[in-house]
Amino acid sequence: MVKRLDKFLCDKKIGTRSRVKELIQMGFVTVNQEIVKRPETKVTDTDIVCCQGMVLLNDEFAYFMLNKPAGVISATEDAMQDTVLDFFKEEPYKNLYPVGRLDKDTEGLLLITNDGDLGHRLLSPKKHVPKTYYVGLAHGLSQSDIDALERGIDIGEKKLTLPAKVEIVEENAVYITITEGKFHQVKRMFEAVNNQVVYLKRVSMGSLHLDKSLRPGEYRSLTQEEKEELYVTGYKNRNF
């Protein structure tokens, strides 16, 4: 859908047509992080429009934070197994899907949306969006294990993993932050240092942090601030 910028702002209840033209001409409106001073400029659903620093989101899109429980798969549908979308059967939005996948036995943060463009950008390997996991291990890590994980480690791919960040929580538990999304990556990284993941939970993705009040299987809509921060993460580099 294509609209004039001034009509787009009016539809967002920013003000009257004359008021939004004034805001545009004063340089208070940006499109894709560039100041635009022509009210007739055309914008589409994938353009990021800000007025006086506030991101104006497309109302047709929905954004949910799910605390994924173990035992369900990160898919839109499956004939044999429960999926994460089974929790959203009462929602009126079409084309919801999980942004990325968590293994069936992995718990934690999963973004559910119908904003395909943003989801694609958050998952792009070129974005290096950080993801943090709480990891329960079979045994503790040595300093050499931590150093290897933080340098980048061989998990059987053509290249080493990108450097990770490891934070010790207790003897057999850590937080690990990675910026990739290879198949079973966290589990394979700890296997590479002769350890085993016995519990795995994602606690953050980019700017989005799991709401501790959400029990497994519960979800909520993102706040305006959370949505705006996600857009900054997803669109801070549009040139790829």
C-alpha positions as CSV (number, residue, x, y, z in Angstrom):
1,M,0.0,0.0,0.0
2,V,1.3,3.4,-1.0
3,K,0.3,6.7,0.6
4,R,1.3,10.3,0.6
5,L,3.3,11.1,3.7
6,D,0.9,13.8,4.9
7,K,-2.1,11.4,4.6
8,F,-0.2,8.7,6.4
9,L,0.4,11.1,9.3
10,C,-3.2,12.2,9.4
11,D,-4.3,8.6,9.5
12,K,-2.1,8.1,12.5
13,K,-3.9,11.0,14.3
14,I,-0.8,13.2,14.4
15,G,-2.9,16.2,13.5
16,T,-4.8,18.0,10.8
17,R,-3.6,18.0,7.2
18,S,-2.2,21.6,7.7
19,R,-0.6,20.6,11.0
20,V,1.2,17.6,9.6
21,K,2.4,19.6,6.6
22,E,3.9,22.1,9.0
23,L,5.6,19.3,11.0
24,I,7.0,17.8,7.8
25,Q,8.3,21.2,6.5
26,M,9.9,21.9,9.8
27,G,12.0,18.7,9.6
28,F,10.2,16.8,12.4
29,V,9.4,13.8,10.2
30,T,11.9,11.1,9.0
31,V,11.4,8.3,6.6
32,N,13.9,5.5,7.0
33,Q,16.0,7.7,9.3
34,E,16.2,10.5,6.7
35,I,14.5,13.9,7.2
36,V,11.8,14.4,4.5
37,K,10.3,17.8,4.0
38,R,7.9,17.1,1.1
39,P,4.3,16.2,2.2
40,E,3.6,14.5,-1.1
41,T,6.4,11.9,-0.5
42,K,5.1,8.4,-1.0
43,V,5.5,5.9,1.8
44,T,4.8,2.1,1.9
45,D,4.1,-0.4,4.6
46,T,7.8,-1.3,4.8
47,D,9.0,2.3,5.3
48,I,9.8,3.4,8.9
49,V,8.2,6.8,9.5
50,C,9.0,8.7,12.7
51,C,7.4,12.0,13.8
52,Q,9.2,14.0,16.5
53,G,11.2,10.9,17.4
54,M,8.2,8.5,17.7
55,V,8.0,5.5,15.4
56,L,4.6,5.2,13.7
57,L,3.8,1.5,13.3
58,N,1.5,-0.2,10.9
59,D,-1.7,-1.1,12.9
60,E,-2.2,-4.2,10.8
61,F,0.8,-5.8,12.3
62,A,0.8,-7.7,15.6
63,Y,3.8,-8.3,17.9
64,F,3.7,-10.8,20.8
65,M,6.2,-12.1,23.3
66,L,5.7,-15.8,24.1
67,N,7.4,-17.7,26.8
68,K,7.7,-20.9,24.9
69,P,7.3,-24.1,27.0
70,A,9.2,-27.3,26.3
71,G,7.3,-29.9,24.3
72,V,6.0,-27.6,21.5
73,I,7.6,-26.9,18.2
74,S,8.4,-23.5,16.7
75,A,6.2,-23.9,13.6
76,T,3.0,-22.5,12.2
77,E,1.3,-25.9,11.9
78,D,1.9,-29.6,12.3
79,A,-0.3,-32.6,11.9
80,M,1.3,-34.6,14.7
81,Q,2.7,-32.1,17.3
82,D,1.6,-29.0,19.2
83,T,3.0,-25.8,17.8
84,V,3.6,-22.4,19.3
85,L,0.7,-21.0,17.2
86,D,-1.7,-23.2,19.1
87,F,-1.5,-20.6,21.9
88,F,-2.8,-17.9,19.6
89,K,-5.9,-19.6,18.2
90,E,-8.2,-16.9,19.7
91,E,-6.2,-14.0,18.2
92,P,-7.9,-12.3,15.2
93,Y,-4.6,-11.6,13.3
94,K,-3.7,-13.4,10.2
95,N,-0.4,-14.9,9.1
96,L,1.2,-15.0,12.6
97,Y,4.5,-16.9,12.7
98,P,7.5,-17.4,15.0
99,V,10.5,-15.3,14.3
100,G,13.2,-17.9,14.4
101,R,13.0,-21.3,16.0
102,L,13.7,-22.8,19.4
103,D,14.2,-26.5,19.7
104,K,11.3,-28.6,21.0
105,D,13.0,-29.0,24.4
106,T,14.1,-25.4,24.6
107,E,12.1,-22.8,26.5
108,G,11.9,-19.0,26.6
109,L,11.5,-15.9,24.5
110,L,9.9,-16.2,21.1
111,L,8.7,-13.3,19.1
112,I,5.4,-14.0,17.3
113,T,4.3,-11.5,14.6
114,N,2.8,-11.1,11.1
115,D,5.4,-8.4,10.2
116,G,7.3,-10.5,7.7
117,D,9.7,-7.7,6.7
118,L,10.8,-7.0,10.3
119,G,11.1,-10.7,11.0
120,H,13.3,-11.3,8.0
121,R,15.6,-8.4,9.1
122,L,15.9,-9.7,12.6
123,L,16.9,-13.1,11.4
124,S,19.3,-12.0,8.7
125,P,22.8,-13.3,9.3
126,K,24.1,-9.9,8.3
127,K,22.4,-8.2,11.2
128,H,24.2,-10.2,14.0
129,V,21.3,-9.7,16.3
130,P,22.4,-10.9,19.8
131,K,20.5,-13.7,21.5
132,T,21.1,-14.7,25.1
133,Y,20.4,-18.1,26.6
134,Y,20.4,-19.4,30.2
135,V,22.1,-22.8,30.0
136,G,22.2,-25.6,32.5
137,L,25.2,-27.8,32.0
138,A,26.3,-31.4,32.9
139,H,29.3,-29.9,34.6
140,G,31.1,-26.6,35.1
141,L,33.3,-24.8,32.6
142,S,37.0,-24.3,32.9
143,Q,38.5,-20.9,32.0
144,S,40.0,-22.5,28.9
145,D,36.4,-23.6,27.9
146,I,35.1,-20.1,28.4
147,D,38.1,-18.6,26.4
148,A,37.4,-21.0,23.5
149,L,33.7,-20.2,23.4
150,E,34.4,-16.5,23.5
151,R,37.0,-16.7,20.7
152,G,34.9,-18.8,18.4
153,I,34.8,-22.5,18.2
154,D,34.7,-25.3,15.7
155,I,31.2,-27.0,15.6
156,G,31.8,-28.7,12.3
157,E,30.9,-25.8,10.0
158,K,33.2,-24.2,7.4
159,K,34.0,-21.4,9.8
160,L,34.4,-21.1,13.5
161,T,31.4,-19.6,15.4
162,L,31.5,-15.9,15.9
163,P,32.8,-14.8,19.3
164,A,30.3,-15.4,22.1
165,K,29.9,-13.9,25.6
166,V,29.8,-16.2,28.6
167,E,28.7,-15.2,32.1
168,I,28.9,-17.7,34.9
169,V,25.6,-17.9,36.9
170,E,26.6,-20.8,39.2
171,E,28.8,-23.8,39.0
172,N,26.8,-25.7,36.3
173,A,24.8,-22.8,34.8
174,V,25.8,-19.9,32.5
175,Y,24.4,-17.2,30.3
176,I,25.7,-17.3,26.7
177,T,25.2,-14.6,24.1
178,I,25.6,-15.4,20.5
179,T,25.0,-13.4,17.3
180,E,24.3,-16.3,14.9
181,G,21.5,-18.8,14.6
182,K,23.1,-22.1,13.3
183,F,21.2,-25.4,13.8
184,H,21.4,-26.5,17.4
185,Q,24.2,-23.9,17.8
186,V,24.3,-23.5,21.6
187,K,24.2,-27.3,22.2
188,R,26.9,-27.9,19.6
189,M,29.1,-25.2,21.1
190,F,29.1,-26.8,24.5
191,E,29.6,-30.3,23.0
192,A,32.7,-28.8,21.4
193,V,34.2,-28.2,24.9
194,N,33.2,-31.7,26.0
195,N,30.1,-30.6,27.9
196,Q,26.4,-31.2,27.6
197,V,23.4,-28.9,27.7
198,V,20.8,-30.3,30.1
199,Y,18.5,-27.2,30.1
200,L,18.2,-24.3,27.7
201,K,16.1,-21.2,27.8
202,R,16.3,-18.1,25.7
203,V,16.0,-14.9,27.7
204,S,16.6,-12.1,25.2
205,M,16.7,-11.4,21.5
206,G,18.2,-8.0,20.5
207,S,16.5,-5.4,22.6
208,L,13.7,-7.7,23.6
209,H,13.9,-9.4,27.0
210,L,11.6,-12.1,28.3
211,D,9.0,-10.8,30.7
212,K,9.7,-12.7,34.0
213,S,6.0,-12.6,34.9
214,L,5.1,-14.8,31.9
215,R,4.8,-18.5,32.8
216,P,5.6,-21.1,30.2
217,G,2.9,-21.0,27.5
218,E,1.8,-17.4,28.3
219,Y,2.2,-14.4,26.0
220,R,1.5,-10.7,25.8
221,S,1.6,-7.9,23.3
222,L,4.7,-5.9,23.0
223,T,4.7,-2.4,24.5
224,Q,5.1,0.6,22.3
225,E,8.6,1.0,23.6
226,E,9.5,-2.6,22.9
227,K,8.2,-2.4,19.3
228,E,10.1,0.8,18.7
229,E,13.3,-0.7,20.0
230,L,12.8,-3.8,17.8
231,Y,12.4,-1.6,14.8
232,V,15.6,0.2,15.6
233,T,17.3,-3.2,15.8
234,G,15.8,-4.5,12.6
235,Y,16.2,-1.4,10.4
236,K,19.3,0.3,11.7
237,N,21.1,-1.0,8.6
238,R,18.7,-1.1,5.6
239,N,21.5,-1.6,3.0
240,F,21.6,-5.4,2.6
